[in-house]
């Protein structure tokens, strides 16, 4: 990616080095549920708020020394966040709206959010209650080594997907979908979750399309990195075929690639209506 001369966002909060503890501890079952529920962006509020009744979270600040790889990732996510600010501000302005810039919180070990307490195990996520994206930068090691999705554009896709959830919140999509899920059967609620996740993928593609048109950020191989990242975290691939489609919450690898590419090819919000689509 060509981000060398671009600005870094002023909306980054660095909370790394905060050590947490809770009386009685946090059950591993809750952590696993959170991991399944919000990997790559699903609304964490249901799981995380359920953890708030387990006693107060105690915290202390300890010195934090980032690795060289984390330092590079910190600069990258800050520049990508800044680019999403420019892109979505322009898109919202063209529609007669004002884009509210979210915060991006860097954390290690655990973090207190508007949606409750979360450990690093949950992966990157967006909290609609406080309009913040949360990420432990060591996740990018997992993205490369566990999911087989290396590259700076794969890392940028993670941020852009979470910002896609922020856009959904600003447009009222998340609130409407959450209300619909509450009165739906489990299978129907999962299907609605899939549509929301695929739309966030499409919105990530919109960012890449418009940013490249305006600032020529893409280099050879970047699109392939993004498509590979989208494919790597499909429900079917993550479950290795052991989960039924009715339990999927994010969409298959094929679906995630299709909707990311749709946003990337068109750059149009109108083309990202996953909720109105007859076929995903």
C-alpha positions as CSV (number, residue, x, y, z in Angstrom):
1,X,0.0,0.0,0.0
2,X,1.1,3.5,-0.7
3,X,0.6,5.2,2.6
4,X,4.1,6.6,3.2
5,X,3.3,10.3,2.9
6,X,-0.2,10.2,4.4
7,X,-1.1,11.6,7.8
8,X,-1.8,9.5,10.9
9,X,-5.2,9.9,12.6
10,X,-5.5,11.9,15.8
11,X,-8.3,9.5,16.9
12,X,-6.1,6.7,18.2
13,X,-6.1,5.9,21.9
14,X,-3.2,3.9,23.2
15,X,-4.2,1.8,26.2
16,X,-1.5,-0.8,26.0
17,X,0.2,-1.7,29.2
18,X,-3.0,-1.7,31.3
19,X,-3.1,-4.9,33.3
20,X,-6.5,-6.1,34.4
21,X,-7.8,-8.4,37.1
22,X,-11.3,-9.4,38.4
23,X,-12.3,-11.0,41.6
24,X,-13.1,-14.6,40.8
25,X,-11.7,-14.3,37.3
26,X,-13.4,-14.5,34.0
27,X,-14.6,-17.9,33.0
28,X,-13.0,-19.4,29.9
29,X,-16.4,-20.3,28.6
30,X,-17.3,-16.7,28.4
31,X,-14.1,-15.9,26.6
32,X,-14.7,-18.6,24.1
33,X,-18.3,-17.3,23.5
34,X,-16.9,-13.8,23.0
35,X,-14.3,-15.1,20.6
36,X,-16.9,-16.9,18.5
37,X,-19.3,-14.0,18.6
38,X,-17.2,-11.1,17.6
39,X,-14.3,-12.2,15.6
40,X,-13.9,-9.6,12.9
41,X,-16.5,-7.2,14.1
42,X,-19.8,-8.6,15.2
43,X,-21.6,-6.5,17.8
44,X,-20.0,-7.6,21.1
45,X,-22.6,-6.0,23.4
46,X,-24.6,-9.1,24.2
47,X,-21.6,-11.2,25.3
48,X,-19.5,-8.5,26.8
49,X,-22.3,-6.9,28.8
50,X,-23.1,-10.2,30.2
51,X,-19.6,-10.2,31.8
52,X,-20.3,-7.0,33.7
53,X,-22.0,-8.7,36.5
54,X,-18.9,-10.7,37.5
55,X,-17.5,-8.1,39.8
56,X,-15.4,-4.9,39.2
57,X,-12.5,-4.9,36.8
58,X,-9.3,-3.8,38.6
59,X,-6.6,-2.2,36.5
60,X,-3.1,-0.9,36.8
61,X,-0.7,0.8,34.3
62,X,2.5,-1.1,33.7
63,X,5.3,-0.1,31.3
64,X,4.7,-1.4,27.8
65,X,7.4,-2.0,25.2
66,X,6.1,-2.5,21.7
67,X,7.9,-4.8,19.3
68,X,9.2,-3.5,16.0
69,X,6.4,-5.3,14.2
70,X,3.8,-3.7,16.5
71,X,5.4,-0.3,15.9
72,X,4.9,-0.8,12.1
73,X,1.4,-2.0,12.6
74,X,0.6,1.0,14.9
75,X,1.6,3.4,12.2
76,X,-0.2,1.5,9.5
77,X,-3.6,1.3,11.4
78,X,-3.3,5.0,12.2
79,X,-2.8,5.9,8.6
80,X,-5.6,3.6,7.4
81,X,-7.9,5.1,10.0
82,X,-7.0,8.6,8.8
83,X,-7.8,7.4,5.2
84,X,-11.1,6.0,6.2
85,X,-11.9,9.3,7.9
86,X,-11.2,11.2,4.6
87,X,-13.1,8.7,2.5
88,X,-16.2,8.4,4.6
89,X,-16.4,12.1,5.3
90,X,-16.5,12.7,1.6
91,X,-19.1,10.0,1.0
92,X,-21.3,11.3,3.8
93,X,-20.9,14.9,2.7
94,X,-22.0,14.0,-0.8
95,X,-25.2,12.6,0.7
96,X,-25.8,15.7,2.8
97,X,-24.7,14.1,6.0
98,X,-21.8,14.6,8.5
99,X,-19.5,11.7,9.3
100,X,-18.7,11.2,12.9
101,X,-15.1,10.0,13.2
102,X,-14.7,7.0,15.5
103,X,-11.9,6.3,17.9
104,X,-9.5,3.4,17.5
105,X,-8.2,1.9,20.8
106,X,-5.0,0.0,20.9
107,X,-4.9,-2.4,23.9
108,X,-3.0,-5.4,25.3
109,X,-4.3,-8.2,27.5
110,X,-7.8,-6.7,28.0
111,X,-9.8,-3.5,27.7
112,X,-12.8,-1.9,29.2
113,X,-15.3,-0.8,26.6
114,X,-18.8,0.7,26.4
115,X,-19.9,-2.8,25.6
116,X,-18.2,-4.3,28.7
117,X,-14.9,-5.9,29.4
118,X,-13.0,-7.9,26.7
119,X,-9.8,-9.8,26.6
120,X,-7.4,-9.9,23.6
121,X,-8.8,-13.4,22.8
122,X,-11.9,-11.8,21.2
123,X,-9.9,-10.3,18.3
124,X,-10.6,-6.9,16.7
125,X,-14.1,-5.5,17.3
126,X,-16.3,-2.5,17.1
127,X,-18.4,-1.4,20.0
128,X,-21.6,0.5,18.9
129,X,-22.2,1.8,22.5
130,X,-19.1,4.0,22.5
131,X,-18.4,4.3,18.7
132,X,-14.9,2.8,19.1
133,X,-12.8,0.2,17.3
134,X,-10.7,-2.0,19.5
135,X,-7.6,-4.0,18.4
136,X,-4.6,-5.7,20.0
137,X,-1.9,-5.4,17.4
138,X,-0.5,-8.8,18.2
139,X,-3.7,-10.1,16.4
140,X,-1.9,-9.4,13.1
141,X,0.6,-12.2,13.9
142,X,-2.4,-14.5,14.1
143,X,-3.9,-13.1,10.9
144,X,-0.7,-14.1,9.1
145,X,0.2,-17.3,10.9
146,X,-3.1,-18.8,11.8
147,X,-5.3,-17.5,9.0
148,X,-2.7,-17.4,6.3
149,X,-3.4,-13.8,5.4
150,X,-0.2,-11.8,5.4
151,X,0.4,-8.3,4.0
152,X,-0.3,-4.7,4.8
153,X,-3.6,-4.5,2.8
154,X,-4.9,-7.6,4.7
155,X,-4.2,-5.6,7.9
156,X,-5.9,-2.6,6.5
157,X,-8.9,-4.7,5.5
158,X,-9.4,-5.6,9.2
159,X,-9.6,-1.9,10.2
160,X,-11.8,-1.0,7.2
161,X,-14.2,-3.8,8.1
162,X,-14.6,-2.5,11.7
163,X,-15.1,1.0,10.3
164,X,-17.8,-0.5,8.2
165,X,-19.6,-1.4,11.4
166,X,-19.3,2.2,12.5
167,X,-20.9,3.3,9.3
168,X,-23.7,0.9,9.8
169,X,-24.2,2.4,13.3
170,X,-24.3,6.0,12.0
171,X,-26.8,5.0,9.3
172,X,-29.1,3.3,11.8
173,X,-28.5,-0.1,10.2
174,X,-27.1,-1.8,13.2
175,X,-29.9,-0.6,15.5
176,X,-32.6,-1.9,13.1
177,X,-30.9,-5.2,12.6
178,X,-30.4,-5.7,16.4
179,X,-34.1,-5.1,16.9
180,X,-35.0,-7.6,14.2
181,X,-32.6,-10.2,15.7
182,X,-34.2,-9.9,19.1
183,X,-37.5,-11.1,17.9
184,X,-36.1,-13.7,15.5
185,X,-35.4,-17.4,15.9
186,X,-31.7,-18.4,16.5
187,X,-31.3,-19.4,12.8
188,X,-33.0,-16.2,11.6
189,X,-30.9,-14.1,14.0
190,X,-27.7,-15.7,12.6
191,X,-28.8,-15.1,9.1
192,X,-29.3,-11.4,9.9
193,X,-25.9,-11.3,11.5
194,X,-24.4,-12.7,8.3
195,X,-26.0,-10.0,6.2
196,X,-24.7,-7.3,8.6
197,X,-21.1,-8.8,8.4
198,X,-21.2,-9.1,4.6
199,X,-22.3,-5.5,4.3
200,X,-19.4,-4.4,6.5
201,X,-17.1,-6.3,4.1
202,X,-18.7,-4.4,1.2
203,X,-18.2,-1.1,3.0
204,X,-14.6,-2.0,3.5
205,X,-14.4,-2.5,-0.3
206,X,-16.0,0.9,-0.8
207,X,-13.3,2.5,1.3
208,X,-10.6,0.8,-0.8
209,X,-12.3,1.8,-4.1
210,X,-12.7,5.5,-3.2
211,X,-9.3,5.8,-1.4
212,X,-7.5,4.4,-4.5
213,X,-9.4,6.7,-6.9
214,X,-8.6,9.8,-4.8
215,X,-5.1,8.9,-3.5
216,X,-3.9,5.9,-5.5
217,X,-3.1,3.8,-2.4
218,X,-3.2,0.3,-4.0
219,X,-0.1,-1.5,-5.2
220,X,0.3,-4.7,-7.2
221,X,-0.9,-7.6,-5.0
222,X,-2.9,-5.5,-2.6
223,X,-6.3,-6.6,-3.9
224,X,-5.2,-10.2,-3.7
225,X,-4.2,-9.7,-0.1
226,X,-7.6,-8.2,0.8
227,X,-9.5,-11.0,-1.0
228,X,-7.3,-13.6,0.7
229,X,-8.1,-12.1,4.1
230,X,-11.8,-12.0,3.4
231,X,-11.7,-15.7,2.3
232,X,-9.5,-16.8,5.3
233,X,-12.1,-15.8,7.9
234,X,-15.3,-17.3,6.3
235,X,-17.4,-19.3,8.7
236,X,-17.1,-22.4,6.6
237,X,-13.3,-22.2,6.5
238,X,-12.9,-21.3,10.2
239,X,-15.1,-24.2,11.3
240,X,-13.4,-26.6,8.8
241,X,-16.8,-27.8,7.7
242,X,-17.9,-28.9,11.2
243,X,-20.5,-26.2,11.6
244,X,-23.9,-26.1,9.8
245,X,-24.8,-23.0,7.6
246,X,-27.6,-22.2,10.0
247,X,-25.0,-21.5,12.7
248,X,-22.9,-19.1,10.5
249,X,-22.7,-15.5,11.7
250,X,-20.3,-13.9,9.3
251,X,-20.8,-15.7,6.0
252,X,-18.8,-18.2,3.9
253,X,-15.5,-17.4,2.4
254,X,-17.1,-17.2,-1.0
255,X,-19.7,-14.7,0.3
256,X,-17.2,-12.5,2.1
257,X,-15.0,-12.3,-1.0
258,X,-18.0,-11.5,-3.2
259,X,-19.3,-8.7,-1.1
260,X,-15.8,-7.2,-0.4
261,X,-15.1,-7.3,-4.1
262,X,-18.5,-5.8,-4.9
263,X,-17.7,-2.7,-2.8
264,X,-14.2,-2.6,-4.2
265,X,-15.5,-2.7,-7.8
266,X,-18.3,-0.3,-7.5
267,X,-17.5,2.1,-4.6
268,X,-21.3,2.5,-4.2
269,X,-23.4,2.2,-1.0
270,X,-26.4,1.3,-3.2
271,X,-24.5,-1.9,-4.2
272,X,-24.0,-3.0,-0.6
273,X,-27.6,-3.7,0.3
274,X,-27.1,-7.2,1.7
275,X,-30.4,-7.0,3.6
276,X,-32.4,-6.5,0.4
277,X,-30.4,-9.1,-1.6
278,X,-32.2,-12.2,-2.6
279,X,-28.9,-14.1,-2.9
280,X,-25.8,-13.6,-0.9
